[in-house]
Structures are given as C-alpha cells and as structure tokens.
Amino acid sequence: MQAEKHIAVIGIGKLGLCFALNAARAGFRVTGVDVDEAYIEQINGKTFRSPEPHVNEYLQACTRLRATTRIEEAPDADMLFVFVATPARADGSYSHEQVERVAGQLLALPAPVRQKHLVVGCTTMPGYCDELARKMLPHGYVVSYNPGFIAQGNILYDQQHPDVILIGEANREAGDAIEEVHRSFCKTQPEVHRMDRLSAEIAKLAVNCYLTTKISFANLIGDLALKAGADPARILDAVGADSRIGKKYLRYGDGYGGPCLSRDNRALQCYAHTLHQPLPIASATDVVNEMHLHERVRQMLDAHSGSEVIEVEDVAYKPGTVYIDESQRLRMAVLLAEAGKKVRIADRTEVIEQVKKIYGDLFSYRVK
C-alpha cells in the first residue's frame, strides 16, 4: 500500500469512527468530519470514551486520524467515505436526509481538480445511490455503495474479520480502490462481491432479512418444542448440523431487535411494496418475532406465578452491548409490568440509565 494515502470519513459516529481507526491503523492518513465541535475536540484530544471494545485503546495509539467540523477539508482526500445516519421513517423506509446534507455541502464547494470517489457506507434504500450518482457526477464525484455487516459491541472486530465485503461499484477503478482499503485492515480473506449499486443495496437488506428469518424460525421451533415437552437446544443443534442450514443464529432465545436487523427487514418490505412485489416471508418473520415475544412473556409469568418480583437481566438488545434499540428483553419487561407484575431490571449502569430515562419508576433496578 502506498504510504500515507489519504481518505476522509464523513460521519465519525459509532461506525465511522471504527472505520477511521482501522484505516488509520493500517497506514492511511484519515480526516474525520463531524458536526459536533465538542465531540471533535474529544477525538483530537483523545479524551473520548466509547463502550465499543478496543476503540479507546485504538484512539489513544492513533497518530494518523485528525477530526474536524470543516467538510471543505474532505475533498483534499483521495477517497471520501460517508457514514452518517439514515434513520427509519414511519413507513419503514430509510431517510437519506443526512446523506443529502453532505452531498449539498460538497456541491456547494468548488469541484475537485480531479475526479473523486464518494463511497456511501451507511444503509440506503435501493435506487438511492444511483440517484445520488447522477447528481454528483457533474461536480466531479463518482459514487459507490459499500455497506458494512457489523454488530454493535463488536464493530472493530467485525470490520477486521468480515465474511463478505460488499461493493456496489461505480466502475472498476472505484471497486479496486474500495477493496484495497478494506483489505488493508482485514485479518481474514473474505469473499469480495462487487456489483452495481442497486444490486448491492438490495443485497445489504437481503442479508439481514435472511438473518431475521433464521432467528424467527429457530424461536418458532423452540416454542413448539417446549409446548410438546421436547428440548429446543438439541433439536436446533441437529438442524444446524446440516451444512445447507448452519448453526449461526439458529438457537432458541430472545427475538431479534437492535438497530439493524429489524430496520433492514422492514426497509426491504417497504422497497418491495413500491415495486408491487410482495415479500410474505419477510412480513411473516416480523409476525413470528412478535408472537415469540408474547410467548416468552407467558413463560415468565408461568415460571414466576408465585413471585412478588420478577427480575429481568441484561435488557440490551444483545448480550455484551449497552444499546437498547428495539430490545426484545426490554419489551418483555414492559409487558410483564403492564400485566401487573413488579419488575426489577438487573443490568450495567450504562443500560439502567438509558432505561430510566424512558420508563422511570415503571421498574425497580439493580446494578450488576
């Protein structure tokens, strides 16, 4: 790799900061752009503290990352990666408002002297990146799509050990450049799938849609097994032993939640609706996930019928994280409380503080 090749990362939140740190650690000079001046000062002063594993130590050791609020510095880089938020709308589709804001700011600047690669790393609705490409090309930017497959609480590791690198490339040169960045910090030999932007946008949503299907299937079989008096773990272990199925995400437990799986499943359904193409498996997955939640509540009520207080532990959406987005365990606690039970949340301080802000004294609390 050429020494000190320069990239810009626009949006250095949870995902963007990890990408910037991995790239800097691999030898790239990185300009990180964000809007919060206080946050920028924390990054540059190395006083920022993240709950993500290894982020703090990577930041302390980093010498090639400089953060700024000045987006006009981004076009100085060889490539610009965009990791701003694309929040879900009420209909399930993603809002591209923040990406559009970045695009507008770049368009307001003088066109770069030579053509630049603008790489969208946040999840978008299928077709959006083609629209963005048409807007940006006359101003000297070639747009590609390069989403990540990561889990909160494991972002740095997942970026270093991906199963697949997905690139919706504008052209071969763009695909080569994006692949080079990823391979510079990958510690594995992932499959690289390069395709057009639209296909990559659909592929990103489809991966998480399939994972929700697999989780819901496992829980559906587990609920059936328990009702019959059988062993869910042994059944699913046997099912997953078939190489056509595999054991990942095939275990009985809480339903899916969090900031990615649920949203991507709904977004794919929303996109399919615009094409008048039904996705009954995706919609059934959400139905099953909700059914399973209520089954888990029933199980808890039966198991604690004589208890004065039901304690629900670890209410983050996934063990080992501090994020409560669409957490099934937290929703279970709420439903138990609404059923008239006294519920105590047992978790880490960071999680309890988030729950208290939303639910206050609906629960009692115990710090683990």
C-alpha positions in Angstrom: 0.0 0.0 0.0 1.2 3.5 -0.9 2.4 5.3 2.3 0.1 7.9 3.8 -2.7 7.6 1.2 -5.4 10.0 2.3 -9.1 9.2 3.0 -11.8 11.2 4.5 -14.5 9.7 6.7 -17.6 11.9 6.9 -19.6 11.0 10.0 -17.4 9.6 12.7 -20.1 8.2 15.0 -20.0 4.6 16.2 -19.4 3.0 12.8 -17.5 5.8 11.1 -15.0 6.2 14.0 -14.3 2.5 14.0 -13.7 2.5 10.2 -11.5 5.6 10.5 -9.4 4.0 13.3 -9.0 0.7 11.4 -7.9 2.6 8.3 -5.5 4.8 10.2 -4.0 1.8 12.0 -3.5 0.2 8.5 -1.4 3.2 7.4 -3.9 5.6 5.8 -4.0 9.3 6.7 -7.5 9.9 7.8 -9.5 13.1 8.1 -12.6 12.6 10.1 -15.5 15.0 9.7 -18.4 15.5 12.1 -20.7 18.3 13.2 -20.3 18.4 16.9 -17.4 20.7 17.9 -17.2 19.3 21.5 -17.0 15.7 20.1 -14.3 16.7 17.6 -12.3 18.2 20.5 -12.6 14.9 22.4 -11.4 12.9 19.4 -8.4 15.1 18.8 -7.6 15.4 22.5 -8.1 11.6 22.9 -10.5 12.1 25.8 -13.5 10.5 24.1 -14.6 7.3 25.8 -16.6 4.6 23.9 -18.2 1.4 25.2 -17.1 -0.3 22.0 -14.3 -2.8 22.7 -10.8 -1.5 21.8 -12.0 1.8 20.5 -10.4 3.7 23.4 -7.1 2.0 23.1 -7.0 2.4 19.3 -7.8 6.1 19.7 -5.0 6.6 22.2 -2.5 4.9 20.0 -3.7 6.6 16.7 -1.4 9.1 15.0 -3.0 9.3 11.6 -6.5 10.5 12.4 -7.4 14.1 12.6 -11.0 15.2 13.2 -12.6 18.4 12.0 -16.0 20.1 11.5 -14.8 21.6 8.2 -16.3 19.4 5.5 -14.4 21.6 3.0 -11.3 19.6 4.0 -12.8 16.3 2.9 -12.3 16.8 -0.9 -8.5 17.0 -0.2 -8.6 13.3 0.4 -8.2 10.6 -2.3 -11.5 9.0 -1.3 -14.5 10.2 0.8 -16.4 7.6 2.8 -19.8 8.7 4.2 -21.1 7.1 7.4 -23.9 9.5 8.5 -27.2 8.2 10.0 -30.0 7.0 7.8 -32.9 6.8 10.4 -36.0 4.8 9.6 -39.2 6.6 8.7 -42.6 5.6 9.9 -43.3 3.5 6.8 -40.1 1.5 7.3 -38.0 3.2 4.6 -34.7 5.0 5.3 -34.3 8.7 5.4 -31.4 10.0 3.3 -31.6 13.5 4.7 -28.2 13.5 6.3 -26.6 12.0 3.2 -28.3 14.7 1.1 -27.0 17.3 3.5 -23.4 16.0 3.0 -24.0 16.0 -0.8 -25.3 19.5 -0.8 -22.3 20.7 1.2 -19.9 19.1 -1.3 -21.8 20.5 -4.2 -21.5 24.0 -2.7 -17.7 23.7 -2.7 -15.5 24.1 -5.8 -15.4 20.9 -7.9 -12.3 18.9 -7.2 -9.4 19.2 -9.6 -9.6 15.5 -10.4 -12.4 13.1 -10.0 -13.0 11.8 -6.5 -14.6 8.6 -5.2 -17.5 9.2 -2.9 -18.4 6.0 -1.1 -21.6 5.6 0.8 -21.1 3.3 3.8 -24.5 3.8 5.5 -27.5 1.7 4.6 -29.7 3.2 1.9 -32.9 2.4 0.1 -32.4 0.5 -3.2 -32.0 3.0 -6.0 -30.9 5.9 -3.9 -27.2 5.7 -4.7 -27.9 5.7 -8.4 -29.9 9.0 -7.9 -27.0 10.4 -5.8 -24.5 9.4 -8.5 -26.4 11.3 -11.2 -26.4 14.4 -9.0 -22.7 14.2 -8.0 -21.0 13.1 -11.3 -21.2 16.5 -13.0 -19.4 18.0 -10.0 -16.5 15.5 -10.1 -17.7 12.8 -7.7 -18.1 9.1 -8.7 -20.5 7.4 -6.2 -20.2 3.8 -5.0 -22.0 1.9 -2.2 -20.1 -0.1 0.4 -22.2 -1.0 3.5 -20.7 -2.9 6.4 -22.0 -6.1 8.1 -21.2 -5.3 11.7 -22.8 -5.7 15.2 -22.9 -3.1 17.9 -20.4 -4.1 20.6 -18.2 -5.8 18.0 -17.6 -3.2 15.3 -13.8 -3.0 15.1 -13.6 -6.8 15.1 -16.3 -7.3 12.5 -14.6 -4.8 10.2 -11.4 -6.7 10.6 -13.0 -10.2 10.2 -15.8 -9.8 7.7 -17.4 -12.8 6.0 -18.0 -10.7 2.9 -17.1 -7.3 1.5 -20.0 -5.9 -0.5 -19.2 -3.2 -3.1 -21.7 -1.5 -5.3 -19.0 -0.1 -7.6 -19.4 2.9 -9.9 -16.6 1.4 -12.1 -13.7 -1.0 -11.8 -11.3 1.7 -10.6 -13.7 2.6 -7.7 -14.2 -1.1 -6.8 -10.4 -1.7 -6.8 -9.8 1.4 -4.5 -12.6 0.4 -2.0 -11.4 -3.2 -1.9 -7.8 -2.0 -1.2 -8.9 0.0 1.8 -10.8 -3.0 3.3 -8.0 -5.5 2.6 -5.5 -3.2 4.3 -7.1 -3.9 7.7 -8.8 -7.3 7.1 -7.2 -10.1 9.1 -9.1 -12.7 7.2 -9.6 -13.5 3.5 -13.3 -12.6 3.0 -15.2 -13.1 -0.2 -15.4 -9.8 -2.1 -18.7 -9.3 -4.0 -18.6 -6.4 -6.5 -21.7 -5.5 -8.4 -23.8 -2.5 -9.5 -25.0 -0.1 -6.8 -28.7 -1.2 -6.9 -27.8 -4.9 -6.6 -25.6 -4.1 -3.6 -28.3 -2.1 -1.9 -30.7 -4.9 -2.2 -28.1 -7.5 -1.1 -27.4 -5.5 2.1 -31.0 -5.5 3.1 -31.5 -9.2 2.0 -28.7 -10.4 4.3 -30.3 -9.0 7.4 -33.8 -10.1 6.2 -32.5 -13.6 6.0 -31.0 -13.4 9.5 -34.3 -12.3 10.9 -35.9 -15.3 9.1 -33.4 -17.7 10.6 -33.9 -16.3 14.2 -37.6 -16.4 13.9 -37.6 -19.9 12.6 -35.4 -21.1 15.5 -37.6 -19.5 18.0 -40.8 -20.9 16.4 -39.4 -24.4 16.5 -38.2 -23.8 20.1 -41.6 -22.7 21.2 -43.1 -25.8 19.6 -40.6 -28.0 21.3 -41.3 -26.6 24.7 -45.0 -26.9 24.2 -44.5 -30.6 23.3 -42.1 -31.2 26.1 -39.0 -31.6 23.9 -35.6 -30.0 24.0 -35.2 -26.9 21.8 -31.4 -26.8 22.1 -30.9 -30.4 21.0 -33.4 -30.0 18.1 -31.8 -26.9 16.7 -28.3 -28.2 17.1 -29.3 -31.2 15.0 -31.0 -28.9 12.4 -28.0 -26.6 12.2 -25.6 -29.6 11.7 -26.9 -29.8 8.1 -24.4 -27.8 6.1 -27.1 -26.3 4.0 -28.5 -24.6 7.1 -25.6 -24.0 9.5 -25.7 -23.2 13.2 -25.1 -19.5 13.3 -28.2 -17.6 14.5 -30.0 -20.9 14.9 -30.6 -21.1 18.7 -33.6 -20.6 20.9 -33.8 -17.4 22.9 -35.0 -13.8 22.6 -36.3 -12.5 19.3 -34.3 -10.1 17.1 -34.1 -6.4 17.8 -31.4 -3.7 17.7 -30.6 -1.0 15.2 -30.0 -3.2 12.1 -31.9 -6.4 11.7 -35.4 -5.1 12.4 -35.0 -2.0 10.4 -33.5 -3.7 7.3 -36.3 -6.3 7.3 -38.9 -3.5 7.3 -37.0 -1.5 4.7 -36.8 -4.4 2.3 -40.6 -4.9 2.6 -41.1 -1.2 2.0 -39.0 -1.2 -1.1 -40.7 -4.4 -2.4 -44.1 -2.6 -1.9 -43.0 0.2 -4.2 -42.5 -2.5 -6.9 -45.8 -4.2 -6.1 -43.8 -7.3 -5.3 -44.9 -9.0 -2.0 -42.4 -10.4 0.4 -44.5 -12.7 2.5 -41.5 -14.4 4.2 -40.2 -11.0 5.5 -43.5 -9.9 6.8 -44.2 -13.3 8.4 -40.8 -13.0 10.2 -41.9 -9.9 11.9 -45.2 -11.5 12.9 -43.4 -14.5 14.3 -41.0 -12.3 16.2 -43.9 -10.6 17.9 -45.7 -13.9 18.6 -42.5 -15.2 20.2 -42.2 -12.2 22.5 -45.7 -12.8 23.9 -44.8 -16.5 24.3 -41.7 -15.6 26.3 -43.9 -13.3 28.5 -46.3 -16.1 29.1 -43.4 -18.4 30.0 -42.1 -15.8 32.5 -45.5 -15.3 34.1 -45.9 -19.1 34.5 -42.4 -19.6 35.9 -42.8 -16.7 38.4 -46.5 -17.1 39.2 -45.8 -17.0 43.0 -43.1 -14.4 42.9 -43.5 -11.0 44.3 -40.9 -9.5 41.9 -39.7 -10.8 38.5 -36.1 -9.8 37.7 -35.2 -9.4 34.1 -31.5 -9.4 33.5 -29.5 -8.0 30.6 -32.1 -5.9 28.7 -29.8 -4.6 26.0 -30.8 -5.9 22.5 -27.9 -8.3 22.5 -25.6 -9.6 25.3 -22.4 -7.7 25.7 -23.8 -4.4 24.4 -25.2 -1.3 26.1 -27.7 -0.5 23.3 -31.5 -0.9 24.0 -32.8 -0.2 20.4 -35.9 -2.4 19.9 -34.7 -4.8 22.6 -36.9 -7.8 23.0 -35.9 -8.3 26.6 -36.8 -4.8 27.5 -40.1 -5.1 25.7 -40.7 -8.3 27.7 -40.1 -6.4 30.9 -42.5 -3.7 29.9 -45.2 -6.3 29.1 -44.7 -8.0 32.4 -45.1 -4.7 34.2 -48.2 -4.0 32.2 -49.5 -7.4 33.2 -49.4 -6.2 36.8 -46.1 -7.7 37.9 -43.4 -5.9 39.9 -40.4 -6.0 37.6 -36.7 -5.4 38.5 -34.2 -4.6 35.8 -30.7 -6.0 36.6 -28.0 -4.7 34.3 -25.0 -2.5 34.0 -25.1 1.2 35.0 -25.0 2.4 31.4 -28.0 0.3 30.4 -30.0 1.2 33.5 -29.5 4.9 33.0 -31.0 4.6 29.5 -34.0 2.6 30.7 -34.7 5.0 33.5 -34.8 7.9 31.0 -37.6 6.2 29.1 -39.5 4.3 31.8 -38.6 5.9 35.1 -40.2 4.2 38.0 -42.1 1.6 36.0 -39.3 -0.7 37.2 -37.0 -1.1 40.2 -33.3 -1.5 39.4 -30.3 -3.5 40.4 -26.8 -2.7 39.1 -24.9 -5.8 38.2 
